[in-house]
Amino acid sequence: MTNSRKEIMKLLGDFSTIGLTLAASIFVGVGIGYLLDHKVFKGKTAPWLTLVFLGFGIVAGFKNLYMLAKRKDL
């Protein structure tokens, strides 16, 4: 492989990691909120904890995105 091809593959791996990290953080936040709403509190708090943990997931995703970009110098 030439250097430019290696560089392209490395960038592709970095960008796919960024997308997966952001999506996973959001899905984990929504999942925790949903479980708390429907399993722990039996729907009494629905949809509020889902929305709160969705916000936490979004913030965590962007924090991870920032840390990854800072580490990779993107």
Order of alpha helices (4+ residues) and beta strands (2+ residues): alpha-alpha
